[in-house]
Amino acid sequence: MDKSVRRVTLVQGSGDNRVSKVVYDASEEDDDGMPGAPDLSKLEQSVRHMLKAQVIAAQEAYQHHIDSAAKEGNSWLLDAPGNFFKARKKAMKEMRKAMPFGKHDDDKED
């Protein structure tokens, strides 16, 4: 059930014969798993960002290689170190978003 749904009540009959029954109540459902288990959502988000950064690095390196290979001769071989450096730089920029234990809005001190 969607998180926006808190309760579903089924109403049957009409007039004085109306009967209502709660068929779903979100407070009864335990989505958290085991009680006392750590919340791993921020860790999962960080892993997702790191994987995204790796994909960006691979795409960027591939595109730079294609552009270098389109030139005459073996210039792609001379361009390879610079291409990898540029791809790595772009990936690291994306990786900064994945800082797992950085300051967040909910971590503000009073």
Distance bins in CASP14 RR format, pairs under 12 A and 6 or more apart:
PFRMAT RR
TARGET T0000
AUTHOR 0000-0000-0000
RMODE 2
METHOD distances of the structure
MODEL  1
1 7 0 0 0 0 0 1 0 0 0 0 0
1 8 1 0 0 1 0 0 0 0 0 0 0
1 23 0 0 0 0 0 1 0 0 0 0 0
1 24 1 0 0 1 0 0 0 0 0 0 0
1 25 0 0 0 0 0 1 0 0 0 0 0
1 26 1 0 0 1 0 0 0 0 0 0 0
1 28 0 0 0 0 0 1 0 0 0 0 0
1 29 1 0 0 1 0 0 0 0 0 0 0
1 31 0 0 0 0 1 0 0 0 0 0 0
2 8 0 0 0 0 0 1 0 0 0 0 0
2 24 0 0 0 0 0 1 0 0 0 0 0
2 26 0 0 0 0 1 0 0 0 0 0 0
2 29 0 0 0 0 0 1 0 0 0 0 0
2 31 0 0 0 0 0 1 0 0 0 0 0
3 26 1 0 0 1 0 0 0 0 0 0 0
3 29 0 0 0 0 0 1 0 0 0 0 0
3 31 0 0 0 0 1 0 0 0 0 0 0
4 26 0 0 0 0 1 0 0 0 0 0 0
5 23 0 0 0 0 0 1 0 0 0 0 0
5 24 1 0 0 1 0 0 0 0 0 0 0
5 25 0 0 0 0 1 0 0 0 0 0 0
5 26 1 0 0 1 0 0 0 0 0 0 0
5 27 0 0 0 0 0 1 0 0 0 0 0
5 29 0 0 0 0 0 1 0 0 0 0 0
6 22 0 0 0 0 0 1 0 0 0 0 0
6 24 0 0 0 0 1 0 0 0 0 0 0
6 25 1 0 0 1 0 0 0 0 0 0 0
6 26 1 0 1 0 0 0 0 0 0 0 0
6 27 1 0 0 1 0 0 0 0 0 0 0
6 28 0 0 0 0 0 1 0 0 0 0 0
6 29 0 0 0 0 0 1 0 0 0 0 0
7 20 0 0 0 0 0 1 0 0 0 0 0
7 21 0 0 0 0 0 1 0 0 0 0 0
7 22 1 0 0 1 0 0 0 0 0 0 0
7 23 0 0 0 0 1 0 0 0 0 0 0
7 24 1 0 0 1 0 0 0 0 0 0 0
7 25 1 0 1 0 0 0 0 0 0 0 0
7 26 1 0 0 1 0 0 0 0 0 0 0
7 27 0 0 0 0 1 0 0 0 0 0 0
7 28 0 0 0 0 1 0 0 0 0 0 0
7 29 0 0 0 0 0 1 0 0 0 0 0
8 20 0 0 0 0 0 1 0 0 0 0 0
8 21 0 0 0 0 1 0 0 0 0 0 0
8 22 1 0 0 1 0 0 0 0 0 0 0
8 23 1 0 1 0 0 0 0 0 0 0 0
8 24 1 0 1 0 0 0 0 0 0 0 0
8 25 0 0 0 0 1 0 0 0 0 0 0
8 26 0 0 0 0 1 0 0 0 0 0 0
8 28 0 0 0 0 0 1 0 0 0 0 0
8 29 0 0 0 0 0 1 0 0 0 0 0
9 18 0 0 0 0 0 1 0 0 0 0 0
9 19 0 0 0 0 0 1 0 0 0 0 0
9 20 1 0 1 0 0 0 0 0 0 0 0
9 21 1 0 0 1 0 0 0 0 0 0 0
9 22 1 0 1 0 0 0 0 0 0 0 0
9 23 1 0 0 1 0 0 0 0 0 0 0
9 24 0 0 0 0 1 0 0 0 0 0 0
9 25 0 0 0 0 1 0 0 0 0 0 0
10 18 0 0 0 0 0 1 0 0 0 0 0
10 19 0 0 0 0 1 0 0 0 0 0 0
10 20 1 0 0 1 0 0 0 0 0 0 0
10 21 1 0 1 0 0 0 0 0 0 0 0
10 22 1 0 0 1 0 0 0 0 0 0 0
10 23 1 0 1 0 0 0 0 0 0 0 0
10 24 0 0 0 0 1 0 0 0 0 0 0
11 17 0 0 0 0 0 1 0 0 0 0 0
11 18 1 0 0 1 0 0 0 0 0 0 0
11 19 1 0 0 1 0 0 0 0 0 0 0
11 20 1 0 1 0 0 0 0 0 0 0 0
11 21 0 0 0 0 1 0 0 0 0 0 0
11 22 0 0 0 0 0 1 0 0 0 0 0
11 23 0 0 0 0 0 1 0 0 0 0 0
12 18 1 0 0 1 0 0 0 0 0 0 0
12 19 1 0 1 0 0 0 0 0 0 0 0
12 20 1 0 0 1 0 0 0 0 0 0 0
12 21 1 0 0 1 0 0 0 0 0 0 0
12 23 0 0 0 0 0 1 0 0 0 0 0
13 19 1 0 0 1 0 0 0 0 0 0 0
13 20 0 0 0 0 1 0 0 0 0 0 0
13 21 0 0 0 0 0 1 0 0 0 0 0
22 28 0 0 0 0 1 0 0 0 0 0 0
30 36 0 0 0 0 0 1 0 0 0 0 0
30 37 0 0 0 0 0 1 0 0 0 0 0
31 37 0 0 0 0 0 1 0 0 0 0 0
31 39 0 0 0 0 0 1 0 0 0 0 0
31 41 0 0 0 0 0 1 0 0 0 0 0
32 38 0 0 0 0 0 1 0 0 0 0 0
32 39 0 0 0 0 1 0 0 0 0 0 0
32 40 0 0 0 0 0 1 0 0 0 0 0
32 41 0 0 0 0 0 1 0 0 0 0 0
33 39 0 0 0 0 0 1 0 0 0 0 0
33 40 0 0 0 0 0 1 0 0 0 0 0
34 40 0 0 0 0 0 1 0 0 0 0 0
38 44 0 0 0 0 0 1 0 0 0 0 0
39 45 0 0 0 0 0 1 0 0 0 0 0
39 106 0 0 0 0 0 1 0 0 0 0 0
40 46 0 0 0 0 1 0 0 0 0 0 0
40 47 0 0 0 0 1 0 0 0 0 0 0
40 48 0 0 0 0 0 1 0 0 0 0 0
40 100 0 0 0 0 0 1 0 0 0 0 0
41 47 0 0 0 0 0 1 0 0 0 0 0
41 48 0 0 0 0 0 1 0 0 0 0 0
41 100 0 0 0 0 0 1 0 0 0 0 0
41 104 0 0 0 0 0 1 0 0 0 0 0
41 106 0 0 0 0 0 1 0 0 0 0 0
42 48 0 0 0 0 0 1 0 0 0 0 0
42 49 0 0 0 0 0 1 0 0 0 0 0
42 98 0 0 0 0 0 1 0 0 0 0 0
42 99 0 0 0 0 0 1 0 0 0 0 0
42 100 1 0 0 1 0 0 0 0 0 0 0
42 101 0 0 0 0 1 0 0 0 0 0 0
42 102 0 0 0 0 1 0 0 0 0 0 0
42 104 1 0 0 1 0 0 0 0 0 0 0
42 106 0 0 0 0 0 1 0 0 0 0 0
42 107 0 0 0 0 0 1 0 0 0 0 0
43 49 0 0 0 0 0 1 0 0 0 0 0
43 50 0 0 0 0 0 1 0 0 0 0 0
43 98 0 0 0 0 0 1 0 0 0 0 0
43 99 0 0 0 0 0 1 0 0 0 0 0
43 100 1 0 1 0 0 0 0 0 0 0 0
43 101 0 0 0 0 1 0 0 0 0 0 0
44 50 0 0 0 0 0 1 0 0 0 0 0
44 51 0 0 0 0 0 1 0 0 0 0 0
44 98 0 0 0 0 0 1 0 0 0 0 0
44 100 0 0 0 0 1 0 0 0 0 0 0
45 51 0 0 0 0 0 1 0 0 0 0 0
45 52 0 0 0 0 0 1 0 0 0 0 0
45 97 0 0 0 0 1 0 0 0 0 0 0
45 98 1 0 0 1 0 0 0 0 0 0 0
45 99 0 0 0 0 0 1 0 0 0 0 0
45 100 0 0 0 0 1 0 0 0 0 0 0
45 101 0 0 0 0 0 1 0 0 0 0 0
45 102 0 0 0 0 0 1 0 0 0 0 0
45 104 0 0 0 0 0 1 0 0 0 0 0
46 52 0 0 0 0 0 1 0 0 0 0 0
46 53 0 0 0 0 0 1 0 0 0 0 0
46 94 0 0 0 0 0 1 0 0 0 0 0
46 95 0 0 0 0 1 0 0 0 0 0 0
46 96 0 0 0 0 0 1 0 0 0 0 0
46 97 0 0 0 0 1 0 0 0 0 0 0
46 98 1 0 1 0 0 0 0 0 0 0 0
46 99 1 0 0 1 0 0 0 0 0 0 0
46 100 1 1 0 0 0 0 0 0 0 0 0
46 101 0 0 0 0 1 0 0 0 0 0 0
46 102 0 0 0 0 1 0 0 0 0 0 0
46 104 0 0 0 0 0 1 0 0 0 0 0
47 53 0 0 0 0 0 1 0 0 0 0 0
47 54 0 0 0 0 0 1 0 0 0 0 0
47 95 0 0 0 0 0 1 0 0 0 0 0
47 98 1 0 0 1 0 0 0 0 0 0 0
47 100 0 0 0 0 1 0 0 0 0 0 0
48 54 0 0 0 0 0 1 0 0 0 0 0
48 55 0 0 0 0 0 1 0 0 0 0 0
48 94 0 0 0 0 0 1 0 0 0 0 0
48 95 0 0 0 0 0 1 0 0 0 0 0
48 97 0 0 0 0 0 1 0 0 0 0 0
48 98 1 0 0 1 0 0 0 0 0 0 0
48 100 0 0 0 0 0 1 0 0 0 0 0
49 55 0 0 0 0 0 1 0 0 0 0 0
49 56 0 0 0 0 0 1 0 0 0 0 0
49 91 0 0 0 0 0 1 0 0 0 0 0
49 92 0 0 0 0 0 1 0 0 0 0 0
49 93 0 0 0 0 0 1 0 0 0 0 0
49 94 1 0 0 1 0 0 0 0 0 0 0
49 95 1 0 0 1 0 0 0 0 0 0 0
49 96 0 0 0 0 1 0 0 0 0 0 0
49 97 1 0 1 0 0 0 0 0 0 0 0
49 98 1 1 0 0 0 0 0 0 0 0 0
49 99 0 0 0 0 1 0 0 0 0 0 0
49 100 0 0 0 0 1 0 0 0 0 0 0
50 56 0 0 0 0 0 1 0 0 0 0 0
50 57 0 0 0 0 0 1 0 0 0 0 0
50 91 0 0 0 0 1 0 0 0 0 0 0
50 92 0 0 0 0 0 1 0 0 0 0 0
50 94 0 0 0 0 1 0 0 0 0 0 0
50 95 1 0 0 1 0 0 0 0 0 0 0
50 96 0 0 0 0 0 1 0 0 0 0 0
50 97 0 0 0 0 1 0 0 0 0 0 0
50 98 1 0 1 0 0 0 0 0 0 0 0
50 99 0 0 0 0 0 1 0 0 0 0 0
50 100 0 0 0 0 1 0 0 0 0 0 0
51 57 0 0 0 0 0 1 0 0 0 0 0
51 58 0 0 0 0 0 1 0 0 0 0 0
51 91 0 0 0 0 0 1 0 0 0 0 0
51 94 0 0 0 0 0 1 0 0 0 0 0
51 95 0 0 0 0 0 1 0 0 0 0 0
51 98 0 0 0 0 1 0 0 0 0 0 0
52 58 0 0 0 0 0 1 0 0 0 0 0
52 59 0 0 0 0 0 1 0 0 0 0 0
52 90 0 0 0 0 0 1 0 0 0 0 0
52 91 0 0 0 0 1 0 0 0 0 0 0
52 93 0 0 0 0 0 1 0 0 0 0 0
52 94 1 0 0 1 0 0 0 0 0 0 0
52 95 0 0 0 0 1 0 0 0 0 0 0
52 97 0 0 0 0 1 0 0 0 0 0 0
52 98 0 0 0 0 1 0 0 0 0 0 0
53 59 0 0 0 0 0 1 0 0 0 0 0
53 60 0 0 0 0 0 1 0 0 0 0 0
53 87 0 0 0 0 0 1 0 0 0 0 0
53 88 0 0 0 0 1 0 0 0 0 0 0
53 89 0 0 0 0 0 1 0 0 0 0 0
53 90 0 0 0 0 1 0 0 0 0 0 0
53 91 1 0 1 0 0 0 0 0 0 0 0
53 92 1 0 0 1 0 0 0 0 0 0 0
53 93 0 0 0 0 1 0 0 0 0 0 0
53 94 1 1 0 0 0 0 0 0 0 0 0
53 95 1 0 1 0 0 0 0 0 0 0 0
53 96 0 0 0 0 1 0 0 0 0 0 0
53 97 0 0 0 0 1 0 0 0 0 0 0
53 98 1 0 0 1 0 0 0 0 0 0 0
53 99 0 0 0 0 0 1 0 0 0 0 0
54 60 0 0 0 0 0 1 0 0 0 0 0
54 61 0 0 0 0 0 1 0 0 0 0 0
54 87 0 0 0 0 0 1 0 0 0 0 0
54 88 0 0 0 0 0 1 0 0 0 0 0
54 90 0 0 0 0 0 1 0 0 0 0 0
54 91 1 0 0 1 0 0 0 0 0 0 0
54 92 0 0 0 0 0 1 0 0 0 0 0
54 94 0 0 0 0 1 0 0 0 0 0 0
54 95 0 0 0 0 1 0 0 0 0 0 0
54 98 0 0 0 0 0 1 0 0 0 0 0
55 61 0 0 0 0 0 1 0 0 0 0 0
55 62 0 0 0 0 0 1 0 0 0 0 0
55 87 0 0 0 0 0 1 0 0 0 0 0
55 90 0 0 0 0 0 1 0 0 0 0 0
55 91 0 0 0 0 1 0 0 0 0 0 0
55 94 0 0 0 0 1 0 0 0 0 0 0
55 95 0 0 0 0 0 1 0 0 0 0 0
56 62 0 0 0 0 0 1 0 0 0 0 0
56 63 0 0 0 0 0 1 0 0 0 0 0
56 86 0 0 0 0 0 1 0 0 0 0 0
56 87 0 0 0 0 1 0 0 0 0 0 0
56 88 0 0 0 0 0 1 0 0 0 0 0
56 89 0 0 0 0 0 1 0 0 0 0 0
56 90 1 0 0 1 0 0 0 0 0 0 0
56 91 1 0 1 0 0 0 0 0 0 0 0
56 92 0 0 0 0 1 0 0 0 0 0 0
56 93 0 0 0 0 1 0 0 0 0 0 0
56 94 1 0 1 0 0 0 0 0 0 0 0
56 95 0 0 0 0 1 0 0 0 0 0 0
56 97 0 0 0 0 0 1 0 0 0 0 0
56 98 0 0 0 0 0 1 0 0 0 0 0
57 63 0 0 0 0 0 1 0 0 0 0 0
57 64 0 0 0 0 0 1 0 0 0 0 0
57 83 0 0 0 0 0 1 0 0 0 0 0
57 84 0 0 0 0 1 0 0 0 0 0 0
57 85 0 0 0 0 0 1 0 0 0 0 0
57 86 0 0 0 0 1 0 0 0 0 0 0
57 87 1 0 1 0 0 0 0 0 0 0 0
57 88 1 0 0 1 0 0 0 0 0 0 0
57 89 0 0 0 0 1 0 0 0 0 0 0
57 90 1 0 0 1 0 0 0 0 0 0 0
57 91 1 1 0 0 0 0 0 0 0 0 0
57 92 0 0 0 0 1 0 0 0 0 0 0
57 93 0 0 0 0 0 1 0 0 0 0 0
57 94 0 0 0 0 1 0 0 0 0 0 0
57 95 0 0 0 0 1 0 0 0 0 0 0
58 64 0 0 0 0 0 1 0 0 0 0 0
58 65 0 0 0 0 0 1 0 0 0 0 0
58 83 0 0 0 0 0 1 0 0 0 0 0
58 84 0 0 0 0 0 1 0 0 0 0 0
58 87 1 0 0 1 0 0 0 0 0 0 0
58 88 0 0 0 0 0 1 0 0 0 0 0
58 90 0 0 0 0 0 1 0 0 0 0 0
58 91 0 0 0 0 1 0 0 0 0 0 0
58 94 0 0 0 0 0 1 0 0 0 0 0
59 65 0 0 0 0 0 1 0 0 0 0 0
59 66 0 0 0 0 0 1 0 0 0 0 0
59 86 0 0 0 0 0 1 0 0 0 0 0
59 87 0 0 0 0 1 0 0 0 0 0 0
59 90 0 0 0 0 1 0 0 0 0 0 0
59 91 0 0 0 0 1 0 0 0 0 0 0
59 94 0 0 0 0 0 1 0 0 0 0 0
60 66 0 0 0 0 0 1 0 0 0 0 0
60 67 0 0 0 0 0 1 0 0 0 0 0
60 82 0 0 0 0 0 1 0 0 0 0 0
60 83 0 0 0 0 1 0 0 0 0 0 0
60 84 0 0 0 0 1 0 0 0 0 0 0
60 85 0 0 0 0 0 1 0 0 0 0 0
60 86 1 0 0 1 0 0 0 0 0 0 0
60 87 1 1 0 0 0 0 0 0 0 0 0
60 88 0 0 0 0 1 0 0 0 0 0 0
60 89 0 0 0 0 1 0 0 0 0 0 0
60 90 1 0 1 0 0 0 0 0 0 0 0
60 91 1 0 0 1 0 0 0 0 0 0 0
60 92 0 0 0 0 0 1 0 0 0 0 0
60 93 0 0 0 0 0 1 0 0 0 0 0
60 94 0 0 0 0 1 0 0 0 0 0 0
61 67 0 0 0 0 0 1 0 0 0 0 0
61 68 0 0 0 0 0 1 0 0 0 0 0
61 76 0 0 0 0 0 1 0 0 0 0 0
61 79 0 0 0 0 0 1 0 0 0 0 0
61 80 0 0 0 0 1 0 0 0 0 0 0
61 81 0 0 0 0 0 1 0 0 0 0 0
61 82 0 0 0 0 1 0 0 0 0 0 0
61 83 1 0 1 0 0 0 0 0 0 0 0
61 84 1 0 1 0 0 0 0 0 0 0 0
61 85 0 0 0 0 1 0 0 0 0 0 0
61 86 0 0 0 0 1 0 0 0 0 0 0
61 87 1 1 0 0 0 0 0 0 0 0 0
61 88 0 0 0 0 1 0 0 0 0 0 0
61 89 0 0 0 0 0 1 0 0 0 0 0
61 90 0 0 0 0 1 0 0 0 0 0 0
61 91 0 0 0 0 1 0 0 0 0 0 0
62 68 0 0 0 0 0 1 0 0 0 0 0
62 69 0 0 0 0 0 1 0 0 0 0 0
62 76 0 0 0 0 0 1 0 0 0 0 0
62 80 0 0 0 0 0 1 0 0 0 0 0
62 83 0 0 0 0 1 0 0 0 0 0 0
62 84 0 0 0 0 0 1 0 0 0 0 0
62 87 0 0 0 0 1 0 0 0 0 0 0
63 69 0 0 0 0 0 1 0 0 0 0 0
63 70 0 0 0 0 0 1 0 0 0 0 0
63 83 0 0 0 0 1 0 0 0 0 0 0
63 86 0 0 0 0 1 0 0 0 0 0 0
63 87 0 0 0 0 1 0 0 0 0 0 0
63 90 0 0 0 0 0 1 0 0 0 0 0
64 70 0 0 0 0 0 1 0 0 0 0 0
64 71 0 0 0 0 0 1 0 0 0 0 0
64 75 0 0 0 0 0 1 0 0 0 0 0
64 76 0 0 0 0 1 0 0 0 0 0 0
64 79 1 0 0 1 0 0 0 0 0 0 0
64 80 0 0 0 0 1 0 0 0 0 0 0
64 81 0 0 0 0 0 1 0 0 0 0 0
64 82 1 0 0 1 0 0 0 0 0 0 0
64 83 1 1 0 0 0 0 0 0 0 0 0
64 84 0 0 0 0 1 0 0 0 0 0 0
64 85 0 0 0 0 1 0 0 0 0 0 0
64 86 1 0 0 1 0 0 0 0 0 0 0
64 87 1 0 0 1 0 0 0 0 0 0 0
64 88 0 0 0 0 0 1 0 0 0 0 0
64 89 0 0 0 0 0 1 0 0 0 0 0
64 90 0 0 0 0 1 0 0 0 0 0 0
65 71 0 0 0 0 0 1 0 0 0 0 0
65 75 0 0 0 0 0 1 0 0 0 0 0
65 76 1 0 0 1 0 0 0 0 0 0 0
65 77 0 0 0 0 0 1 0 0 0 0 0
65 79 1 0 0 1 0 0 0 0 0 0 0
65 80 1 0 0 1 0 0 0 0 0 0 0
65 81 0 0 0 0 0 1 0 0 0 0 0
65 82 0 0 0 0 0 1 0 0 0 0 0
65 83 1 0 1 0 0 0 0 0 0 0 0
65 84 0 0 0 0 1 0 0 0 0 0 0
65 86 0 0 0 0 0 1 0 0 0 0 0
65 87 0 0 0 0 1 0 0 0 0 0 0
66 76 0 0 0 0 1 0 0 0 0 0 0
66 79 0 0 0 0 0 1 0 0 0 0 0
66 83 0 0 0 0 1 0 0 0 0 0 0
67 75 0 0 0 0 0 1 0 0 0 0 0
67 76 0 0 0 0 1 0 0 0 0 0 0
67 79 0 0 0 0 1 0 0 0 0 0 0
67 80 0 0 0 0 0 1 0 0 0 0 0
67 82 0 0 0 0 0 1 0 0 0 0 0
67 83 0 0 0 0 1 0 0 0 0 0 0
67 86 0 0 0 0 0 1 0 0 0 0 0
67 87 0 0 0 0 0 1 0 0 0 0 0
68 74 0 0 0 0 1 0 0 0 0 0 0
68 75 1 0 1 0 0 0 0 0 0 0 0
68 76 1 1 0 0 0 0 0 0 0 0 0
68 77 0 0 0 0 1 0 0 0 0 0 0
68 78 0 0 0 0 1 0 0 0 0 0 0
68 79 1 1 0 0 0 0 0 0 0 0 0
68 80 1 0 0 1 0 0 0 0 0 0 0
68 81 0 0 0 0 0 1 0 0 0 0 0
68 82 0 0 0 0 1 0 0 0 0 0 0
68 83 1 0 0 1 0 0 0 0 0 0 0
68 84 0 0 0 0 0 1 0 0 0 0 0
68 86 0 0 0 0 0 1 0 0 0 0 0
68 87 0 0 0 0 0 1 0 0 0 0 0
69 75 0 0 0 0 1 0 0 0 0 0 0
69 76 1 0 1 0 0 0 0 0 0 0 0
69 77 0 0 0 0 1 0 0 0 0 0 0
69 78 0 0 0 0 0 1 0 0 0 0 0
69 79 0 0 0 0 1 0 0 0 0 0 0
69 80 0 0 0 0 0 1 0 0 0 0 0
69 83 0 0 0 0 0 1 0 0 0 0 0
70 76 0 0 0 0 1 0 0 0 0 0 0
70 79 0 0 0 0 0 1 0 0 0 0 0
71 77 0 0 0 0 0 1 0 0 0 0 0
71 78 0 0 0 0 1 0 0 0 0 0 0
71 79 1 0 0 1 0 0 0 0 0 0 0
71 83 0 0 0 0 0 1 0 0 0 0 0
72 78 0 0 0 0 0 1 0 0 0 0 0
73 79 0 0 0 0 0 1 0 0 0 0 0
74 80 0 0 0 0 0 1 0 0 0 0 0
75 82 0 0 0 0 0 1 0 0 0 0 0
75 83 0 0 0 0 0 1 0 0 0 0 0
76 82 0 0 0 0 0 1 0 0 0 0 0
76 83 0 0 0 0 1 0 0 0 0 0 0
76 84 0 0 0 0 0 1 0 0 0 0 0
77 83 0 0 0 0 0 1 0 0 0 0 0
79 85 0 0 0 0 0 1 0 0 0 0 0
79 86 0 0 0 0 1 0 0 0 0 0 0
79 87 0 0 0 0 0 1 0 0 0 0 0
80 86 0 0 0 0 0 1 0 0 0 0 0
80 87 0 0 0 0 0 1 0 0 0 0 0
81 87 0 0 0 0 0 1 0 0 0 0 0
81 88 0 0 0 0 0 1 0 0 0 0 0
82 88 0 0 0 0 1 0 0 0 0 0 0
82 89 0 0 0 0 1 0 0 0 0 0 0
83 89 0 0 0 0 0 1 0 0 0 0 0
83 90 0 0 0 0 0 1 0 0 0 0 0
84 90 0 0 0 0 0 1 0 0 0 0 0
84 91 0 0 0 0 0 1 0 0 0 0 0
85 91 0 0 0 0 0 1 0 0 0 0 0
85 92 0 0 0 0 0 1 0 0 0 0 0
86 92 0 0 0 0 0 1 0 0 0 0 0
86 93 0 0 0 0 0 1 0 0 0 0 0
87 93 0 0 0 0 0 1 0 0 0 0 0
87 94 0 0 0 0 0 1 0 0 0 0 0
88 94 0 0 0 0 0 1 0 0 0 0 0
88 95 0 0 0 0 1 0 0 0 0 0 0
89 95 0 0 0 0 0 1 0 0 0 0 0
89 96 0 0 0 0 0 1 0 0 0 0 0
90 96 0 0 0 0 0 1 0 0 0 0 0
91 97 0 0 0 0 0 1 0 0 0 0 0
91 98 0 0 0 0 0 1 0 0 0 0 0
92 98 0 0 0 0 0 1 0 0 0 0 0
92 99 0 0 0 0 0 1 0 0 0 0 0
96 102 0 0 0 0 0 1 0 0 0 0 0
101 107 0 0 0 0 1 0 0 0 0 0 0
103 109 0 0 0 0 1 0 0 0 0 0 0
END
